[in-house]
Amino acid sequence: MTRAARANRRAFTLVEAVMSMLVVVVMIGAALNVSASAVRARASDADRATAIALADALLDEILAKPYREDGAAPETLGLNPGESHDDRSTCDDVDDYDALDEKTIVSDDGVKIPGTRFWSRNVRVHWVTLENPDKESAIPSGLKRVVVSVSFREKVLAVRSGLRSVGE
């Protein structure tokens, strides 16, 4: 084999090695990208599950309350004198929760729920028509829709709603 042939063969081998390394680097990068996406998806799923659990817990608490206070007239939505969103034990009917904007997540007995630092919950209560519970009513109709939204870092991850009627 001549000296030129040996030189060409070594150069070809070096090019092959560089190309092989390039292919390996690209494959490792792609594998890391897929792995990172899977980790983000798992975290996102966990956040959604937490949001649903927080929304369901508050919605259950609200729907367990009576449609309205005994002897309350005229019927209005929102807090009555002596009631406060800071102390939810004072909320004694469904519409008392209207406009609740909870930046510190607490249980129904007022205890801060651990691990909810960047979470928030928001509640809206509306009268709705009996014919179409998705349509809001400007006047009392005997049916209220409660909507609970849960956000993590200001991004809404869960919205749950339920209906409470005067006859329940």
C-alpha positions as CSV (number, residue, x, y, z in Angstrom):
1,M,0.0,0.0,0.0
2,T,1.4,3.4,-0.9
3,R,1.9,6.2,1.5
4,A,-0.9,8.3,-0.2
5,A,-3.3,5.3,0.1
6,R,-2.5,4.9,3.8
7,A,-3.0,8.7,4.4
8,N,-6.4,8.7,2.6
9,R,-7.5,5.7,4.7
10,R,-6.6,7.3,8.0
11,A,-8.4,10.5,7.0
12,F,-11.5,8.5,6.0
13,T,-11.4,6.8,9.4
14,L,-11.1,10.1,11.2
15,V,-14.2,11.4,9.2
16,E,-16.1,8.3,10.1
17,A,-15.3,8.7,13.8
18,V,-16.4,12.4,13.8
19,M,-19.6,11.5,12.0
20,S,-20.3,8.7,14.4
21,M,-19.8,11.0,17.3
22,L,-22.1,13.5,15.8
23,V,-24.8,10.9,15.3
24,V,-24.4,9.7,18.9
25,V,-24.6,13.3,20.2
26,V,-27.8,14.0,18.2
27,M,-29.4,10.7,19.5
28,I,-28.5,11.5,23.1
29,G,-30.0,15.0,22.7
30,A,-33.2,13.6,21.3
31,A,-33.4,11.0,24.1
32,L,-32.9,13.8,26.7
33,N,-35.6,15.9,25.1
34,V,-38.1,13.0,25.1
35,S,-37.2,12.3,28.7
36,A,-37.7,15.9,29.8
37,S,-41.0,16.1,28.0
38,A,-42.2,13.0,29.9
39,V,-41.2,14.5,33.2
40,R,-43.0,17.7,32.4
41,A,-46.1,15.8,31.3
42,R,-46.1,13.8,34.6
43,A,-45.8,17.0,36.6
44,S,-48.6,18.6,34.6
45,D,-50.8,15.6,35.2
46,A,-50.1,15.7,38.9
47,D,-50.9,19.5,39.0
48,R,-54.2,18.9,37.1
49,A,-55.1,16.1,39.6
50,T,-54.3,18.4,42.5
51,A,-56.4,21.2,41.0
52,I,-59.4,18.8,40.5
53,A,-59.1,17.6,44.1
54,L,-59.0,21.2,45.4
55,A,-61.9,22.2,43.3
56,D,-64.0,19.2,44.2
57,A,-63.3,19.6,47.9
58,L,-64.5,23.2,47.9
59,L,-67.5,22.5,45.6
60,D,-68.6,19.7,48.0
61,E,-68.3,22.1,50.9
62,I,-70.4,24.7,49.2
63,L,-73.1,22.3,47.9
64,A,-73.6,20.9,51.3
65,K,-74.9,24.3,52.5
66,P,-78.5,25.3,52.2
67,Y,-79.8,27.1,49.2
68,R,-80.4,30.3,51.3
69,E,-80.4,31.4,54.9
70,D,-83.5,30.9,57.0
71,G,-85.5,34.0,57.0
72,A,-83.3,35.8,54.6
73,A,-85.2,38.3,52.5
74,P,-84.9,39.7,50.0
75,E,-82.7,37.1,48.4
76,T,-79.3,38.4,47.4
77,L,-76.0,36.8,46.3
78,G,-72.9,37.2,48.5
79,L,-72.0,37.7,52.1
80,N,-74.4,39.0,54.7
81,P,-73.4,41.1,57.7
82,G,-71.3,39.1,60.1
83,E,-70.0,36.7,57.4
84,S,-66.5,36.6,56.0
85,H,-64.5,34.7,53.4
86,D,-61.6,34.9,55.9
87,D,-63.6,32.6,58.2
88,R,-65.6,30.3,56.0
89,S,-67.4,28.8,59.0
90,T,-69.5,32.0,58.9
91,C,-70.7,31.1,55.4
92,D,-74.0,29.4,56.1
93,D,-75.6,29.2,52.6
94,V,-74.5,28.6,49.1
95,D,-74.4,32.2,47.8
96,D,-72.1,33.3,50.7
97,Y,-69.3,31.8,48.7
98,D,-69.8,34.1,45.7
99,A,-66.7,36.1,45.0
100,L,-64.5,34.0,47.2
101,D,-60.9,34.5,46.0
102,E,-58.7,32.3,48.0
103,K,-54.9,32.9,47.7
104,T,-54.1,30.8,50.7
105,I,-55.8,27.4,50.3
106,V,-57.4,26.3,53.6
107,S,-59.7,23.4,54.5
108,D,-63.3,24.0,55.6
109,D,-62.1,24.2,59.2
110,G,-59.6,27.0,58.3
111,V,-56.4,24.9,58.4
112,K,-53.9,25.8,55.7
113,I,-53.4,22.9,53.3
114,P,-49.7,22.1,52.9
115,G,-48.1,22.2,49.5
116,T,-50.5,24.8,48.1
117,R,-48.2,27.9,48.1
118,F,-48.7,28.9,44.4
119,W,-52.4,27.7,44.2
120,S,-55.5,29.8,44.3
121,R,-59.3,29.1,44.2
122,N,-62.1,31.3,43.0
123,V,-65.8,30.9,43.4
124,R,-68.7,32.4,41.5
125,V,-72.4,31.8,42.3
126,H,-75.2,32.7,39.9
127,W,-78.9,32.3,39.6
128,V,-79.7,30.2,36.5
129,T,-82.9,29.5,34.7
130,L,-84.7,26.3,35.4
131,E,-85.2,25.6,31.7
132,N,-81.4,26.0,31.0
133,P,-79.0,25.8,33.9
134,D,-76.2,27.1,31.7
135,K,-78.1,30.4,31.2
136,E,-77.7,33.0,34.0
137,S,-80.8,34.7,35.4
138,A,-80.9,38.2,36.7
139,I,-83.5,37.3,39.3
140,P,-83.9,34.5,41.9
141,S,-85.0,31.4,40.1
142,G,-84.8,28.7,42.7
143,L,-81.6,27.3,41.2
144,K,-78.0,28.4,41.7
145,R,-74.9,27.4,39.8
146,V,-71.7,27.3,41.7
147,V,-68.4,27.5,39.7
148,V,-65.1,26.8,41.4
149,S,-61.9,27.6,39.5
150,V,-58.4,26.4,40.7
151,S,-55.2,28.0,39.4
152,F,-51.6,27.2,39.8
153,R,-49.1,30.0,39.2
154,E,-52.1,32.1,37.8
155,K,-52.9,29.4,35.2
156,V,-56.4,27.8,35.6
157,L,-56.0,24.0,35.7
158,A,-59.5,23.0,36.8
159,V,-63.0,24.3,36.7
160,R,-65.8,22.4,38.5
161,S,-69.5,23.4,38.7
162,G,-72.6,22.2,40.5
163,L,-76.2,23.1,41.0
164,R,-78.1,23.8,44.2
165,S,-81.9,24.1,44.2
166,V,-84.2,25.7,46.7
167,G,-85.9,22.3,47.2
168,E,-82.8,20.3,48.1
